[in-house]
Amino acid sequence: MSDWGPVFMAVVLFILLTPGLLFQVPGRHRSIEFGNFQTSGASIMVHTLLYFALICVFLLAVKVHLYLG
């Protein structure tokens, strides 16, 4: 059996934390902007740190597993 939990969590978090797609922290004019489809270097760094922290929590602490087959 293959464990698809880490792959699923990585893809979902990548989609949700893409800067400018759903939200952007920090925004260009406000601290949080929603759906502006723009990005900056600072927001890329913040979203990268959020992604790393959340992927570590879900994979190491919560131990998300998804077995198919």
Distance bins in CASP14 RR format, pairs under 12 A and 6 or more apart:
PFRMAT RR
TARGET T0000
AUTHOR 0000-0000-0000
RMODE 2
METHOD distances of the structure
MODEL  1
1 65 0 0 0 0 1 0 0 0 0 0 0
1 66 0 0 0 0 0 1 0 0 0 0 0
1 67 1 0 1 0 0 0 0 0 0 0 0
1 68 1 0 0 1 0 0 0 0 0 0 0
1 69 1 0 0 1 0 0 0 0 0 0 0
2 8 0 0 0 0 0 1 0 0 0 0 0
2 65 0 0 0 0 0 1 0 0 0 0 0
2 66 0 0 0 0 1 0 0 0 0 0 0
2 67 1 0 0 1 0 0 0 0 0 0 0
2 68 1 0 0 1 0 0 0 0 0 0 0
2 69 0 0 0 0 1 0 0 0 0 0 0
3 9 0 0 0 0 0 1 0 0 0 0 0
3 59 0 0 0 0 0 1 0 0 0 0 0
3 63 0 0 0 0 0 1 0 0 0 0 0
3 64 0 0 0 0 1 0 0 0 0 0 0
3 65 1 0 1 0 0 0 0 0 0 0 0
3 66 1 0 0 1 0 0 0 0 0 0 0
3 67 1 0 0 1 0 0 0 0 0 0 0
3 68 0 0 0 0 1 0 0 0 0 0 0
3 69 0 0 0 0 0 1 0 0 0 0 0
4 10 0 0 0 0 0 1 0 0 0 0 0
4 11 0 0 0 0 1 0 0 0 0 0 0
4 12 0 0 0 0 0 1 0 0 0 0 0
4 64 0 0 0 0 1 0 0 0 0 0 0
4 65 0 0 0 0 1 0 0 0 0 0 0
4 66 1 0 1 0 0 0 0 0 0 0 0
4 67 1 0 0 1 0 0 0 0 0 0 0
4 68 1 0 1 0 0 0 0 0 0 0 0
4 69 0 0 0 0 1 0 0 0 0 0 0
5 11 0 0 0 0 1 0 0 0 0 0 0
5 12 0 0 0 0 1 0 0 0 0 0 0
5 13 0 0 0 0 0 1 0 0 0 0 0
5 55 0 0 0 0 0 1 0 0 0 0 0
5 58 0 0 0 0 1 0 0 0 0 0 0
5 59 0 0 0 0 1 0 0 0 0 0 0
5 62 0 0 0 0 0 1 0 0 0 0 0
5 63 0 0 0 0 1 0 0 0 0 0 0
5 64 1 0 1 0 0 0 0 0 0 0 0
5 65 1 0 1 0 0 0 0 0 0 0 0
5 66 1 1 0 0 0 0 0 0 0 0 0
5 67 0 0 0 0 1 0 0 0 0 0 0
5 68 0 0 0 0 1 0 0 0 0 0 0
6 12 0 0 0 0 0 1 0 0 0 0 0
6 13 0 0 0 0 0 1 0 0 0 0 0
6 55 0 0 0 0 1 0 0 0 0 0 0
6 56 0 0 0 0 0 1 0 0 0 0 0
6 58 0 0 0 0 1 0 0 0 0 0 0
6 59 1 0 1 0 0 0 0 0 0 0 0
6 60 0 0 0 0 0 1 0 0 0 0 0
6 62 0 0 0 0 0 1 0 0 0 0 0
6 63 0 0 0 0 1 0 0 0 0 0 0
6 64 1 0 0 1 0 0 0 0 0 0 0
6 65 0 0 0 0 1 0 0 0 0 0 0
6 66 0 0 0 0 1 0 0 0 0 0 0
7 13 0 0 0 0 0 1 0 0 0 0 0
7 14 0 0 0 0 0 1 0 0 0 0 0
7 55 0 0 0 0 0 1 0 0 0 0 0
7 58 0 0 0 0 0 1 0 0 0 0 0
7 59 0 0 0 0 0 1 0 0 0 0 0
7 64 0 0 0 0 0 1 0 0 0 0 0
7 65 0 0 0 0 0 1 0 0 0 0 0
7 66 0 0 0 0 1 0 0 0 0 0 0
7 67 0 0 0 0 0 1 0 0 0 0 0
7 68 0 0 0 0 0 1 0 0 0 0 0
8 14 0 0 0 0 0 1 0 0 0 0 0
8 15 0 0 0 0 0 1 0 0 0 0 0
8 55 0 0 0 0 0 1 0 0 0 0 0
8 58 0 0 0 0 1 0 0 0 0 0 0
8 59 0 0 0 0 0 1 0 0 0 0 0
8 64 1 0 0 1 0 0 0 0 0 0 0
8 65 0 0 0 0 1 0 0 0 0 0 0
8 66 1 0 1 0 0 0 0 0 0 0 0
8 67 0 0 0 0 0 1 0 0 0 0 0
8 68 0 0 0 0 1 0 0 0 0 0 0
9 15 0 0 0 0 0 1 0 0 0 0 0
9 16 0 0 0 0 0 1 0 0 0 0 0
9 17 0 0 0 0 0 1 0 0 0 0 0
9 51 0 0 0 0 0 1 0 0 0 0 0
9 54 0 0 0 0 1 0 0 0 0 0 0
9 55 1 0 0 1 0 0 0 0 0 0 0
9 56 0 0 0 0 0 1 0 0 0 0 0
9 57 0 0 0 0 1 0 0 0 0 0 0
9 58 1 0 1 0 0 0 0 0 0 0 0
9 59 1 0 0 1 0 0 0 0 0 0 0
9 60 0 0 0 0 0 1 0 0 0 0 0
9 62 0 0 0 0 1 0 0 0 0 0 0
9 63 0 0 0 0 0 1 0 0 0 0 0
9 64 1 0 1 0 0 0 0 0 0 0 0
9 65 0 0 0 0 0 1 0 0 0 0 0
9 66 0 0 0 0 1 0 0 0 0 0 0
10 16 0 0 0 0 0 1 0 0 0 0 0
10 17 0 0 0 0 0 1 0 0 0 0 0
10 51 0 0 0 0 1 0 0 0 0 0 0
10 52 0 0 0 0 0 1 0 0 0 0 0
10 54 0 0 0 0 0 1 0 0 0 0 0
10 55 1 0 0 1 0 0 0 0 0 0 0
10 56 0 0 0 0 0 1 0 0 0 0 0
10 58 0 0 0 0 1 0 0 0 0 0 0
10 59 0 0 0 0 1 0 0 0 0 0 0
10 64 0 0 0 0 0 1 0 0 0 0 0
10 66 0 0 0 0 0 1 0 0 0 0 0
11 17 0 0 0 0 0 1 0 0 0 0 0
11 18 0 0 0 0 0 1 0 0 0 0 0
11 51 0 0 0 0 0 1 0 0 0 0 0
11 55 0 0 0 0 0 1 0 0 0 0 0
11 66 0 0 0 0 0 1 0 0 0 0 0
12 18 0 0 0 0 0 1 0 0 0 0 0
12 51 0 0 0 0 0 1 0 0 0 0 0
12 54 0 0 0 0 1 0 0 0 0 0 0
12 55 0 0 0 0 0 1 0 0 0 0 0
12 58 0 0 0 0 1 0 0 0 0 0 0
12 64 0 0 0 0 0 1 0 0 0 0 0
12 66 0 0 0 0 0 1 0 0 0 0 0
13 22 0 0 0 0 0 1 0 0 0 0 0
13 47 0 0 0 0 1 0 0 0 0 0 0
13 48 0 0 0 0 0 1 0 0 0 0 0
13 50 0 0 0 0 1 0 0 0 0 0 0
13 51 1 0 1 0 0 0 0 0 0 0 0
13 52 0 0 0 0 1 0 0 0 0 0 0
13 53 0 0 0 0 0 1 0 0 0 0 0
13 54 1 0 1 0 0 0 0 0 0 0 0
13 55 1 0 1 0 0 0 0 0 0 0 0
13 56 0 0 0 0 0 1 0 0 0 0 0
13 57 0 0 0 0 0 1 0 0 0 0 0
13 58 1 0 0 1 0 0 0 0 0 0 0
13 59 0 0 0 0 0 1 0 0 0 0 0
13 64 0 0 0 0 0 1 0 0 0 0 0
14 21 0 0 0 0 0 1 0 0 0 0 0
14 22 0 0 0 0 0 1 0 0 0 0 0
14 47 0 0 0 0 1 0 0 0 0 0 0
14 48 0 0 0 0 0 1 0 0 0 0 0
14 50 0 0 0 0 0 1 0 0 0 0 0
14 51 1 0 0 1 0 0 0 0 0 0 0
14 52 0 0 0 0 0 1 0 0 0 0 0
14 54 0 0 0 0 0 1 0 0 0 0 0
14 55 0 0 0 0 1 0 0 0 0 0 0
15 21 1 0 0 1 0 0 0 0 0 0 0
15 22 0 0 0 0 1 0 0 0 0 0 0
15 47 0 0 0 0 0 1 0 0 0 0 0
15 51 0 0 0 0 0 1 0 0 0 0 0
16 22 1 0 0 1 0 0 0 0 0 0 0
16 23 0 0 0 0 1 0 0 0 0 0 0
16 47 0 0 0 0 1 0 0 0 0 0 0
16 50 0 0 0 0 1 0 0 0 0 0 0
16 51 0 0 0 0 1 0 0 0 0 0 0
16 54 0 0 0 0 1 0 0 0 0 0 0
16 55 0 0 0 0 0 1 0 0 0 0 0
17 23 0 0 0 0 1 0 0 0 0 0 0
17 24 0 0 0 0 0 1 0 0 0 0 0
17 25 0 0 0 0 1 0 0 0 0 0 0
17 39 0 0 0 0 0 1 0 0 0 0 0
17 43 0 0 0 0 0 1 0 0 0 0 0
17 44 0 0 0 0 0 1 0 0 0 0 0
17 46 0 0 0 0 1 0 0 0 0 0 0
17 47 1 0 1 0 0 0 0 0 0 0 0
17 48 0 0 0 0 1 0 0 0 0 0 0
17 49 0 0 0 0 1 0 0 0 0 0 0
17 50 1 0 1 0 0 0 0 0 0 0 0
17 51 1 0 1 0 0 0 0 0 0 0 0
17 52 0 0 0 0 1 0 0 0 0 0 0
17 53 0 0 0 0 0 1 0 0 0 0 0
17 54 1 0 0 1 0 0 0 0 0 0 0
17 55 0 0 0 0 1 0 0 0 0 0 0
18 24 0 0 0 0 1 0 0 0 0 0 0
18 35 0 0 0 0 0 1 0 0 0 0 0
18 37 0 0 0 0 0 1 0 0 0 0 0
18 38 0 0 0 0 0 1 0 0 0 0 0
18 39 0 0 0 0 1 0 0 0 0 0 0
18 43 0 0 0 0 0 1 0 0 0 0 0
18 44 0 0 0 0 1 0 0 0 0 0 0
18 47 1 0 0 1 0 0 0 0 0 0 0
18 48 0 0 0 0 0 1 0 0 0 0 0
18 50 0 0 0 0 0 1 0 0 0 0 0
18 51 0 0 0 0 1 0 0 0 0 0 0
19 25 0 0 0 0 1 0 0 0 0 0 0
19 26 0 0 0 0 0 1 0 0 0 0 0
19 27 0 0 0 0 1 0 0 0 0 0 0
19 28 0 0 0 0 0 1 0 0 0 0 0
19 32 0 0 0 0 0 1 0 0 0 0 0
19 33 0 0 0 0 1 0 0 0 0 0 0
19 34 0 0 0 0 0 1 0 0 0 0 0
19 35 0 0 0 0 0 1 0 0 0 0 0
19 36 0 0 0 0 1 0 0 0 0 0 0
19 37 0 0 0 0 1 0 0 0 0 0 0
19 38 0 0 0 0 1 0 0 0 0 0 0
19 39 1 0 1 0 0 0 0 0 0 0 0
19 40 1 0 0 1 0 0 0 0 0 0 0
19 41 0 0 0 0 1 0 0 0 0 0 0
19 42 0 0 0 0 1 0 0 0 0 0 0
19 43 1 0 1 0 0 0 0 0 0 0 0
19 44 1 0 1 0 0 0 0 0 0 0 0
19 45 0 0 0 0 1 0 0 0 0 0 0
19 46 1 0 0 1 0 0 0 0 0 0 0
19 47 1 0 1 0 0 0 0 0 0 0 0
19 48 0 0 0 0 1 0 0 0 0 0 0
19 49 0 0 0 0 0 1 0 0 0 0 0
19 50 0 0 0 0 1 0 0 0 0 0 0
19 51 0 0 0 0 0 1 0 0 0 0 0
20 26 0 0 0 0 0 1 0 0 0 0 0
20 27 0 0 0 0 1 0 0 0 0 0 0
20 28 0 0 0 0 0 1 0 0 0 0 0
20 32 0 0 0 0 0 1 0 0 0 0 0
20 33 1 0 0 1 0 0 0 0 0 0 0
20 34 0 0 0 0 1 0 0 0 0 0 0
20 35 1 0 1 0 0 0 0 0 0 0 0
20 36 1 0 1 0 0 0 0 0 0 0 0
20 37 1 0 1 0 0 0 0 0 0 0 0
20 38 1 0 0 1 0 0 0 0 0 0 0
20 39 1 0 1 0 0 0 0 0 0 0 0
20 40 0 0 0 0 1 0 0 0 0 0 0
20 41 0 0 0 0 0 1 0 0 0 0 0
20 43 1 0 0 1 0 0 0 0 0 0 0
20 44 0 0 0 0 1 0 0 0 0 0 0
20 46 0 0 0 0 0 1 0 0 0 0 0
20 47 0 0 0 0 1 0 0 0 0 0 0
21 33 0 0 0 0 0 1 0 0 0 0 0
21 34 0 0 0 0 1 0 0 0 0 0 0
21 35 1 0 0 1 0 0 0 0 0 0 0
21 36 0 0 0 0 1 0 0 0 0 0 0
21 37 1 0 0 1 0 0 0 0 0 0 0
21 38 0 0 0 0 0 1 0 0 0 0 0
21 39 0 0 0 0 1 0 0 0 0 0 0
21 43 0 0 0 0 0 1 0 0 0 0 0
21 47 0 0 0 0 1 0 0 0 0 0 0
22 32 0 0 0 0 0 1 0 0 0 0 0
22 33 0 0 0 0 0 1 0 0 0 0 0
22 34 1 0 0 1 0 0 0 0 0 0 0
22 35 1 0 0 1 0 0 0 0 0 0 0
22 36 0 0 0 0 0 1 0 0 0 0 0
22 37 0 0 0 0 0 1 0 0 0 0 0
22 47 0 0 0 0 0 1 0 0 0 0 0
23 30 0 0 0 0 0 1 0 0 0 0 0
23 31 0 0 0 0 0 1 0 0 0 0 0
23 32 1 0 1 0 0 0 0 0 0 0 0
23 33 1 0 0 1 0 0 0 0 0 0 0
23 34 1 0 1 0 0 0 0 0 0 0 0
23 35 1 0 0 1 0 0 0 0 0 0 0
23 36 0 0 0 0 1 0 0 0 0 0 0
23 37 0 0 0 0 0 1 0 0 0 0 0
23 38 0 0 0 0 0 1 0 0 0 0 0
23 39 0 0 0 0 0 1 0 0 0 0 0
23 43 0 0 0 0 1 0 0 0 0 0 0
23 46 0 0 0 0 0 1 0 0 0 0 0
23 47 0 0 0 0 1 0 0 0 0 0 0
23 50 0 0 0 0 0 1 0 0 0 0 0
24 30 0 0 0 0 1 0 0 0 0 0 0
24 31 0 0 0 0 1 0 0 0 0 0 0
24 32 1 0 0 1 0 0 0 0 0 0 0
24 33 1 0 1 0 0 0 0 0 0 0 0
24 34 1 0 0 1 0 0 0 0 0 0 0
24 35 1 0 0 1 0 0 0 0 0 0 0
24 36 1 0 0 1 0 0 0 0 0 0 0
24 37 0 0 0 0 1 0 0 0 0 0 0
24 38 1 0 0 1 0 0 0 0 0 0 0
24 39 1 0 0 1 0 0 0 0 0 0 0
24 40 1 0 0 1 0 0 0 0 0 0 0
24 41 0 0 0 0 0 1 0 0 0 0 0
24 42 0 0 0 0 1 0 0 0 0 0 0
24 43 1 0 1 0 0 0 0 0 0 0 0
24 44 0 0 0 0 1 0 0 0 0 0 0
24 45 0 0 0 0 0 1 0 0 0 0 0
24 46 0 0 0 0 1 0 0 0 0 0 0
24 47 1 0 0 1 0 0 0 0 0 0 0
24 50 0 0 0 0 0 1 0 0 0 0 0
25 31 1 0 0 1 0 0 0 0 0 0 0
25 32 1 0 1 0 0 0 0 0 0 0 0
25 33 0 0 0 0 1 0 0 0 0 0 0
25 34 0 0 0 0 0 1 0 0 0 0 0
25 36 0 0 0 0 0 1 0 0 0 0 0
25 39 0 0 0 0 0 1 0 0 0 0 0
25 40 0 0 0 0 0 1 0 0 0 0 0
25 41 0 0 0 0 0 1 0 0 0 0 0
25 42 0 0 0 0 1 0 0 0 0 0 0
25 43 1 0 0 1 0 0 0 0 0 0 0
25 44 0 0 0 0 0 1 0 0 0 0 0
25 45 0 0 0 0 0 1 0 0 0 0 0
25 46 1 0 1 0 0 0 0 0 0 0 0
25 47 1 0 0 1 0 0 0 0 0 0 0
25 48 0 0 0 0 0 1 0 0 0 0 0
25 49 0 0 0 0 0 1 0 0 0 0 0
25 50 1 0 0 1 0 0 0 0 0 0 0
26 32 1 0 0 1 0 0 0 0 0 0 0
26 33 0 0 0 0 1 0 0 0 0 0 0
26 36 0 0 0 0 0 1 0 0 0 0 0
26 38 0 0 0 0 0 1 0 0 0 0 0
26 39 0 0 0 0 0 1 0 0 0 0 0
26 40 1 0 0 1 0 0 0 0 0 0 0
26 41 0 0 0 0 1 0 0 0 0 0 0
26 42 1 0 1 0 0 0 0 0 0 0 0
26 43 1 0 0 1 0 0 0 0 0 0 0
26 44 0 0 0 0 0 1 0 0 0 0 0
26 45 0 0 0 0 1 0 0 0 0 0 0
26 46 1 0 0 1 0 0 0 0 0 0 0
26 47 0 0 0 0 0 1 0 0 0 0 0
27 33 1 0 1 0 0 0 0 0 0 0 0
27 34 0 0 0 0 1 0 0 0 0 0 0
27 35 0 0 0 0 0 1 0 0 0 0 0
27 36 1 0 0 1 0 0 0 0 0 0 0
27 38 0 0 0 0 1 0 0 0 0 0 0
27 39 0 0 0 0 1 0 0 0 0 0 0
27 40 1 0 0 1 0 0 0 0 0 0 0
27 41 0 0 0 0 0 1 0 0 0 0 0
27 42 0 0 0 0 1 0 0 0 0 0 0
27 43 1 0 0 1 0 0 0 0 0 0 0
27 44 0 0 0 0 0 1 0 0 0 0 0
27 46 0 0 0 0 1 0 0 0 0 0 0
27 47 0 0 0 0 0 1 0 0 0 0 0
28 35 0 0 0 0 0 1 0 0 0 0 0
28 36 1 0 0 1 0 0 0 0 0 0 0
28 37 0 0 0 0 0 1 0 0 0 0 0
28 38 1 0 0 1 0 0 0 0 0 0 0
28 39 0 0 0 0 1 0 0 0 0 0 0
28 40 1 0 0 1 0 0 0 0 0 0 0
28 41 0 0 0 0 0 1 0 0 0 0 0
28 42 0 0 0 0 1 0 0 0 0 0 0
28 43 0 0 0 0 1 0 0 0 0 0 0
29 36 0 0 0 0 1 0 0 0 0 0 0
29 38 0 0 0 0 0 1 0 0 0 0 0
29 40 0 0 0 0 0 1 0 0 0 0 0
30 36 0 0 0 0 1 0 0 0 0 0 0
30 43 0 0 0 0 0 1 0 0 0 0 0
31 42 0 0 0 0 0 1 0 0 0 0 0
31 43 0 0 0 0 0 1 0 0 0 0 0
31 46 0 0 0 0 0 1 0 0 0 0 0
32 43 0 0 0 0 0 1 0 0 0 0 0
32 46 0 0 0 0 0 1 0 0 0 0 0
32 47 0 0 0 0 0 1 0 0 0 0 0
33 39 0 0 0 0 0 1 0 0 0 0 0
33 40 0 0 0 0 0 1 0 0 0 0 0
33 43 0 0 0 0 1 0 0 0 0 0 0
35 43 0 0 0 0 0 1 0 0 0 0 0
36 43 0 0 0 0 0 1 0 0 0 0 0
37 43 0 0 0 0 0 1 0 0 0 0 0
38 44 0 0 0 0 0 1 0 0 0 0 0
39 45 0 0 0 0 0 1 0 0 0 0 0
39 46 0 0 0 0 0 1 0 0 0 0 0
39 47 0 0 0 0 1 0 0 0 0 0 0
39 48 0 0 0 0 0 1 0 0 0 0 0
40 46 0 0 0 0 1 0 0 0 0 0 0
40 47 0 0 0 0 0 1 0 0 0 0 0
41 47 0 0 0 0 1 0 0 0 0 0 0
41 48 0 0 0 0 1 0 0 0 0 0 0
42 48 0 0 0 0 0 1 0 0 0 0 0
42 49 0 0 0 0 0 1 0 0 0 0 0
43 49 0 0 0 0 0 1 0 0 0 0 0
43 50 0 0 0 0 0 1 0 0 0 0 0
44 50 0 0 0 0 0 1 0 0 0 0 0
44 51 0 0 0 0 0 1 0 0 0 0 0
45 51 0 0 0 0 0 1 0 0 0 0 0
45 52 0 0 0 0 0 1 0 0 0 0 0
46 52 0 0 0 0 0 1 0 0 0 0 0
46 53 0 0 0 0 0 1 0 0 0 0 0
47 53 0 0 0 0 0 1 0 0 0 0 0
47 54 0 0 0 0 0 1 0 0 0 0 0
48 54 0 0 0 0 0 1 0 0 0 0 0
48 55 0 0 0 0 0 1 0 0 0 0 0
49 55 0 0 0 0 0 1 0 0 0 0 0
49 56 0 0 0 0 0 1 0 0 0 0 0
50 56 0 0 0 0 0 1 0 0 0 0 0
50 57 0 0 0 0 0 1 0 0 0 0 0
51 57 0 0 0 0 0 1 0 0 0 0 0
51 58 0 0 0 0 0 1 0 0 0 0 0
51 59 0 0 0 0 0 1 0 0 0 0 0
52 58 0 0 0 0 0 1 0 0 0 0 0
52 59 0 0 0 0 0 1 0 0 0 0 0
52 60 0 0 0 0 0 1 0 0 0 0 0
53 59 0 0 0 0 0 1 0 0 0 0 0
53 60 0 0 0 0 0 1 0 0 0 0 0
53 61 0 0 0 0 0 1 0 0 0 0 0
54 60 0 0 0 0 0 1 0 0 0 0 0
54 61 0 0 0 0 0 1 0 0 0 0 0
54 62 0 0 0 0 0 1 0 0 0 0 0
54 64 0 0 0 0 0 1 0 0 0 0 0
55 61 0 0 0 0 0 1 0 0 0 0 0
55 62 0 0 0 0 0 1 0 0 0 0 0
55 64 0 0 0 0 1 0 0 0 0 0 0
56 62 0 0 0 0 1 0 0 0 0 0 0
56 63 0 0 0 0 0 1 0 0 0 0 0
56 64 0 0 0 0 0 1 0 0 0 0 0
57 63 0 0 0 0 0 1 0 0 0 0 0
57 64 0 0 0 0 1 0 0 0 0 0 0
58 64 1 0 1 0 0 0 0 0 0 0 0
58 65 0 0 0 0 0 1 0 0 0 0 0
58 66 0 0 0 0 0 1 0 0 0 0 0
59 65 0 0 0 0 1 0 0 0 0 0 0
59 66 0 0 0 0 0 1 0 0 0 0 0
END
